[in-house]
């Protein structure tokens, strides 16, 4: 069987697709898997790195504005959409997929719409609490819409075609061992924090004050991912200007990235992070209490709505970035770490919010759609 995966742009779209593709490869090892991306750098890096073949169809997204320059840009995007549809037709004819799976990004629309017109089984996955534009448009066309949070079926055009599957995470999070490449634990809890690239500069400034307070109090171990470029040096320099030590004390680390994220998060007592769909799925998979600060820079305030779902379930506490200071964050973290019972309840709530074996459930739905189509053709 041939499976075509379509995703574009961000890790939040790519990682769930990779998790499903890995499950397909496990369940049906003789199948062929092909990814279609929009030519973005993250796709070019992550997908081949995972061992899958990638074909790119360049396409422009749309701007949600009525300014003259944005209208002109969107006219070009319409031409881009038409060209992408023609390329998608050729690709589908050549690869002959038995099913097409989309996980978000503008490129999903032309590919999945063309596949659906041909009667090929199609499913689209939405990792956020509020559907993106592409998912919303495709919900009238695809066979199944797969969602990550309960009770949101009415947001889609055909609620009867919506299935709660959770967001799949890659295998490492399902059985993540605690990392050895970490600060010693002794009797202190461990806090892990990361913000990604959007809005990281502002939050890194807040975290510098947060770290200084923890150095002075010595309350917990802390690993912080500052992000790419000179972010690590900028944080350390600012820390010194505020009167901090030249060298960070044992148990406090500022890294560019956390490469062994699965194992580091597995050992954490509390995670401070954004509220993207994939990040939420990782937290629920591991059952980790969280302090969520949604990015205010994403479309439709998606992260805010994700965070509210988790907070409502009891798995996290949410703060808005505009309200964050080092002192406020430090006090919030200290309060959570000082209440073992609350952390236990948050952990249970996170686990309950997740869907065990999300990837397996999704692949089961895909296989069932393929079976029905085959039986329909035979009859």
N, C-alpha and C positions, 0 to 999 in steps of 0.2 A: 504494500500500500504506500501511497505517496501523501505526505502531509506538508501543507504550505502554511508557514507562520508569517504573520505580518505585524510588524511593530516599528515604532519610530521615535527617535529623539532622545528619550531619557531612560535612565536605568529603571525607573518606575514602570516603564512599558516593556523594557527588554528583559529584565530578570524574571518576571512571571512567565513570559514566553519561553525562556530557557528552562525554567522548572518543568513546564508542561512537556517541552520537547525531550527533556531527559527522561521523563516518565514514559513517553511514547517509545523512546529508544530501549527502555528497560522492558516494557510490555511486549513490544513488537520489534525485536532487534534487526529484523530483515527489512524493515520499512525504510523508505527514503524520506529525509527531512530537508526542506529548503526554506531559508528565511528571506523575506523581502524587507528591505529597509529603505529609508529616504536619503541615504548618503551621508548621514551625520557621523561624526567622529566616534561617539560612544558605541554606535552599532558596529562600526568597522573594527573596533577593538574587542568588545565583549563577545560578540557572536562567534567569530573565528577562533577566539581564545577558548571557547567552550567546545570546539570541535565540529561546528556546523557550517555548512556552505551558505554564503550570503550573496544575494543579488540586490543591487540598489536601483530604485526608480526615483530619480530626483523630482521633488514636488515642493511647491511653495505652500505655506500655510496662509490662513486668512487673518487680516487685522480687524479687530472689532472697534472700528472708529469710522466716522463719516467725514474726517478731514480730507481735503482734496488729494493730498499725497497718498493717503491710505486707500482711497477709492481707486486711484490709478494703480496702486500696488495690487489691489484685489482683482482688478481686471486682468492683470498678468497672471494672478493665481488661478483664475478660471481657465485660462489657456493652458497653464501648467497641469491642472486637473484633467483636462481633456486629453492631453498628451500622455499623462500617467495612465489613464484608462485604456488607451490603445496599447501601451506597452504591457499593461496587466493582462489584456486579452491574449497577446502573443505568448506571454510567459505561461499563462494557464493552459493554452493549447499545447505548448511544448512539454510542460511538466506533468500535466494530467493529474492534478491532485484529487484524492478521494475525499479530502476535507480541508477546509481553510479556517485557520484559527487566528483571530486578531486580538491584540492586547492594548491597542491605543496608539494615537499618533495619526496625523492627517493621511498618511499613506494607506492606512487601513481602508479608507472609504472607497477609492476607485478599485482596489483589488478585490475587496469582499463583495462589493456591489456587482461587479462583473461575474464573480464566481456564483453568487446567489442566482443571478439571471440564468445561469446554465444549469441550475438545479443541483449544484454541488453543495453538500452539507457545510454550513457555516456557523461558527460560534464566535461571539465577541465577548471579551472579559473586561470588566470595569473594576479597577482596584480601589477607586475612591467612593466616598459616600454620595457624591453628586456626580452624575454622568457628564463626561466631556462631550463636546459638540459632535465629534465623530461617532461616539457610542450612541448618542441620542438619535442621530440620523439613521444609523444602521439598525437600530432596534426595530424599525418598521420592516426590515428586509431579511435579516438573518434568521436562522432556525432557533437559536437560543442566545439569550443574553445572560451572562454569568456575573453575579454580583458578590461583593465581599462583606456587606453589612446587612443584617436582617431588617425586614419591614420597609424596604425601599422599592418594592415592586411597582408601585403606582407612579414612580417617576418616569417609567418607560411606556412606550406607545402600546405595547401588547403585554400586559402584566402576566398573562398566562404562559408566556414563553420565557419568563425570567426565572432563573434558578440560583439559589444561594449556594455558592461553592467555596467562599473564602478566597483569599489570594494565595496562590501557591508560592512556596519559598524553595530555594534550591536545597539539595540534599544535605549540605553541611549544617544547615540550621535545624534540621530534624533530629540530628544526632551529633550535636556539637560538643566535643570535649572541651574542658577548661584549658585555656592556653598556659603553656609553661613560660612563654615569653612575656612575662608580666611582673609587676611589682609583687614582692612577697606579701601574703595576706595577714599572717599572724591573727590578731584579734580585731583588726580594723575592716570595716566594710569597703567595698570598691564601687566607685561611681565612674561611669563611662559617658562621655559626651561627644557629640559631633553634630555639625549643622549643614554639611554640604557646601556647595559653592554659592548658592543664592542667599544673599544677606549675611554671609559669614563674617564679613569685616566688622559690622556693627555688633554682632553677637560675640565675636572674639574679644572686642574691647570690654564687654561686660564680663566675659569669662576671665579676663586678666585680673580684674578686681576680685572675682569669685575665688580664683586660685590663691591670690595673696591672702585672703581671709582664711583659707584652709591651711596655708603654710603656717600662719600665725597660731592657729588653733590645733592643727595636727589631728583633725577629727576623722579623716577617712583618706584612703588611697584614691587616686584620680588619674584617669587616662583621657586626654582630650585630643581630638583630631582637629587641627586648625585649618586644614585645607591646603590647596596647592600654592605654588609660588613662594613668596617670602613671608607667608603668614606666620610660620613658626618663629622666625627671627623677630618679626614685628611684635609678637606677643611677649617674647622674652625681653626685648628691649624696653617695652612699655612696663613690664613687671619690675625691671630694675629702676626705672625712673620713678616708680611709685614707692621705692624703698625696699623692694624684694631682693632676695639673694642673687648673686651672680650665677650660681649653679642651683638647679632645682633639687630639693631634698629627695631622698629615696622614697619611692612610692607615689611621686607626682610626675607625670610625663606629659609633654606636649609633642605630639607627632604630626607629621604632614597628613598621613592617612593611617587608618587601622587596617592593615592588610589581612590580618587574621580575625576579621570582625565576628565570625560565628563563635569562635572559641573565647574571645574577649567578652562578648555579650553574655555568653553562657556563665561566666564567672562573676558577672556584675551583680551587685545588690540593687542598683538603681541605674536607669539609663535616662539621660537628658538628650533630647533630639527633636528634629522636625517631625511632621506628621504625614509624610507621604504614604501612599497606599502600601508600597512594598515594605517600608520601615515598620508600619503598623503590623503587617503580617508576620514579620520577623519577631517582633515583641510578643505577639500572641502565641506564636509557635514555641518560644522559649518560656513564656509565662513571666515576663519581666515587668516589674513595676516601673512606671515611667513618669517623667516630668516632661510634658510636651509643649514646645513653643512653636506653633505653626508658622511657616513662612508667609509673610504678608504679600509676597511678590508673585504668587501663582494665580492662574486664571480661576475665576469664579469662587475664590476663597476656598478652594478644595481642601486644603490642609486644615483649615479651621473646622470645617464640617466633619472631617475624619476624626480630629481630636475630640470634638464634642461627643461623637459616638462612643469613643473609648472612655472618656470621662464619665459619660452617662452610665456605662456598663460597670464602672468602678475600677478600671484597670490603670487609670492614669489621672494626673492632675494637669490641667491646662493653664498656661499663662500666655498672654499676648506679648509679642516682642516689644511693643511700645511701652509696656509696663515693667520691663525687666531691667533690673540693676544687679550689680554683683551682690549687694546686701540682700535683696529680695530673693534671688536664686539661692544664695547660701542658706538663708533661713528656711526656705521651702525644702531644700534637700536635707538639712539637719532635722527638720520636723519629721520627714518620712523615715529617715534612717533611725531616728530615735524611737519609732513606734513599730516594733517587730510584728505585732498583731495586724496592724494596718498593711504592712508590706505583704504579709501572707494573704490577706484578703484581696489585695490588688493583684497578686500573682494568680490567684484562683480565677479572678474576674477576667484577666487577660487570656488565660487558657480557655475559659468558657466562650469568649468572643471569637476565638479562632475556630477554623474548621479542620479537624484532623484529616490528613491525607487529601488535602485540597487538589493536588495535582492528579492523584489517582481518581478522584471523583470526576474531575474534568475530562480526563482521558476516557473514562467509562461512558460519559455522555457522548463524546465524539464517536467512539466505537459503535454505540447504539444507533446514532444517526446514520453512520455508514452502513450498518446492517439493514436498517429500514429501507435505505435507498436501494441497496442491492436486491432486497426482496421485492421491492416495487418494480424494479427493472425486469426481474425474472418472471413476475406474474404478468 
